[in-house]
Amino acid sequence: MIELNILKDGKRHAVTMSFDDGDRRDERLVSIFNEYGIRGTFHLNSGRYQGEHPPVRPEELSSLYAGHEIACHGVRHASMSYLDPTAILHEIMADRIFLEKYAGYPVRGLSYANGKYTESCFSPLSACGIVYSRTTCDTGDFKFPENFLAWHPTTHQAKSVEYAKNFLSAISGYYSGPKLLYIWGHSHEFERMVSWAQMEECCKILSGDDRIWYATNIEIHDYLKAQRALILSADHKMVFNPSAQRIWFTCDGEVTSVAPGEMWRA
């Protein structure tokens, strides 16, 4: 029996981080992530970089966030639930166009400014090429999203150490499928409500575990979409991978994979 219960490179679980607004303090956060092998997504509202005194010069964005993901947060940081579809199109497309110029790749992710959204936002966001958007609704669990346009994180950075320990405890028991720890926040909250030492401790706890895939938000989205698009034969003896990346799965409990554009046969 084939089961789609393994992540990229045969990893069994995943950790991702997500920080909003863009701030010079992101430099310190990125350096902590890099030291411990953590991957993150940084949601930026590009209007902040177009004034006379930007927190980071636009030309620095690609180097500052190298190895991580740059994503949208709305050009004006406007609450989506209060915008009509036309305003949403402007808010997101203007953000994408600016950020892509400096990121150097298509920007396809978003986090909702102020955490505000309604289901009516989903259609215009999809029209803008947005494939996922993170909310501020903490779940307290380690589940993957059912709807990527309402991607609820595990916890805010204030509880990062607690949940890092809980996550390691949860993945140490009987394997019942992949688990995801998703921590979100703002680097400007460090020194004010959460200490830098706490964030570093969290990353240290999570680092260097060969069971864990350390990924950006978009990497998790793209992998799961590709995995769910695998085409299986009725007898589970063949698997065709129509995607552009290698996909992992188990067959009768054994971990295996199928290359992009290829047919796997038992």
N, C-alpha and C positions, 0 to 999 in steps of 0.2 A: 504494500500500500504506500502510495506517495503522499507525503505531508509537506505543506509549505510552512515549515516551522523553524527554519534556520535563516539567519541573516547573512549579510555580505561577508565573504571570505570564511564562511562556515561558523561565524560567531553566533552565540546563542542569545545574547542580550545587547542592549544599546544604551548609551548615555549621550545626551545632547544638552547644550546650554543655549540660552537666548537672552540677549540684553538689548534694551531699547534706548532710543533718543540720540545716541552718538555723543561722545564726550571725550575730552583729552584724557580723562582717567581710564578710558578703554585701553590705552597703551599699557598700563600696569596690569589690567585684567588679561589682556592678550598674552603678556609675558608669563603670567601664572599658568594660563592654559597651555602655552607652549612648553613650559618646564615640565608639566605633568602629562602631556600628551592628550589633553582634553580638546575637543573641537566645539566651536560655537558659531552661532548666527547673531549678527548685529543688525538690528532693525533701525534704519536711519530716516529721519524726516529731513529731506534735502533742503527745505527752506532755510534751515539753520546754517547751511554752508554757503548761502548766496548773499549774505549781508556783509557789512564792512568788517565785522569781527567774528568770523566763524570759529567754533570750538576746535576744529581741525581744518587745515587747508584742504580743499577738494583734491589737490594733486597728491596728498599724502594718503588718501583713503585706501588705494590698492596695496600699498606697502604696509600700512598699519594693520589691515585685516587680512594679510596674506595667509593662506592656509585655513581660513575660516570663510564664512559666507556673509556677504552684504545683502540685505533685504530691505524692503520698503516699510515705512511707518507713516506714510502720508506726507505730501510736500508741506502742508501747513499744520500737521498734527491734529487734524480735524476729526471729531468723533463721527464714525460712520453711521451710527444709528440716527443722526440728525441730518443726513445728507440725502438729496434725491439722487437717482441714478446718474444724471448728467454731472452733478457735482462729484460723485464718486469717481467717474471716469476721469475727470480733470485731476482730482486729488492723487490718483494712483498713476496715471500715465505721465504726468509731469514729474512725479517722484522717480518712476522707472527710467525715463529718458535721461534725467540728470545723473542718477546713480550709475546707470550702465556706462555712461561716458567715462566715468572714473574707475569703476570696478573692472571693466574690460570683458564682461560676460553678461548674458541675459539675466536680469534680476526678476525672479518669479515668486518670491515669498513675501509675506506681510505679517505684521502683528498689528492688532487693532489699537489705534490711539485711544488712550484712556480706557481701554478694554471694552469700548462700546460698539455693539454690532446688533443687527437683526438678520434673520434669514433672507430678507429682501436684498441684503448686500451681496449675496452669493453670486447672483447672475451678473451684475455689472463687474464684480471682481474677476469672474471667469472671463468676461469679455476683454478685460485688461491684461489677460495672460497670467493672472495670479492663480497659483495651483494650491497654495496652502495659506492659512492665516491663523496665527496663535491668539488665543484669548487670554484673559487674566483670571479665568475660573479654575482654581486649583482643584485637582481631583483627589490628591492624596494617594493615588494608586499608580501602578506601573503598566498601564494599558496603552496600546497604540491607538491612534484616533480612528473613530468610525467615519467621521467626516473631516477631511483635511482643512476645509474652510472654516471649521470651528474646532481647531486643534487645542484641546484643553491641556495645560501643562500639569506636571505632578505637584510642584510646589514653588513658592517664591524663595529667593535667595536667603531670606531670614531663617529658613528652616533647612538650609542646604546640608549641614553636617548631620542633623538628625535623619534626614531622608537618604543621605548617602549610606549611612550605616544600615538603615532599614532595607535599602535596596540590596546591599551585599548579603544581608541575611536572607532575603527573599529568593535570591538566585542560587543560594547554597543548598536549598532543599531539593525535593524531587522535581525533575524537569517537566513542566507542564506547558511549555511553549515560551516564546521569547517575551522578555519584559523590557520596558523602556523607562528610564529615569529622565525626566525633563525638568530642568531648573531654569527659572526666568528671573529677570530683575533689571536693575539699572546700576551702572557703575557709580553714578553720583549718589547712590544710597550708601555706599561704603563711607566709613568715617562718621556717618550720621545715625544710621539705625542698624547697620551690620558692619562688622569689622573686616578689614582685609585679611586678618589672620584666620577668620572663620572660613572665608572663601578658599584660602590656600589649604586649610585643613581638609575641606571638602574634596578638593581636587587630589590631594595626596591620598586620601582614603580610597578614591575611585581609580587611581592610576595603576597602570601596569598589569591589568587583569586580562589574561588571554581569552576569557569568556566574553569580553565586552568589545563591542564595536563603538568606537568613539567617532561620532558623526555630526555633521551639520544638519539643520532641519531639512534642507533641500535634498541632501543625500538620502535621508530616511524616506522622504516622500517618493523620490524617483525609484529607489530600490523596491519598496513595497508595491508601487504601481506596476513595475516590471514583473515582479514575482507573481502578482495576481493575474497578470496577462499571459502566463504560461498556458500552453495548450496541451492538455493531457488526453491520451487515448482512453477509450472506455475501459480497457483492462489494466490501465496504469502501467503498461509496458513501454510506452513511448511518451516523451515530453519534448515539445517544440518550443524554442525560445525565440519569439519574434522581436525581442528588445535588442538594444545595443550594448548591454552589459551582461556579464556572467551572473547566473542566478543559482542559488544554492537551495537544496531541499533534502529531505530524507526519503529513502526507499527501503521499506521494511526495517527501519531503524538505523540504516547506514547513511552517513552524510555523503552527498555527492553534489555535482553541479552540472549545468549545461551552458555551453559557450553561446555567445550572441549569434543569432541566426542559424543555430544548429539543432539537430534532432538527437535527443538522448534515447538510447534503447537499453532496456534491462537485459 
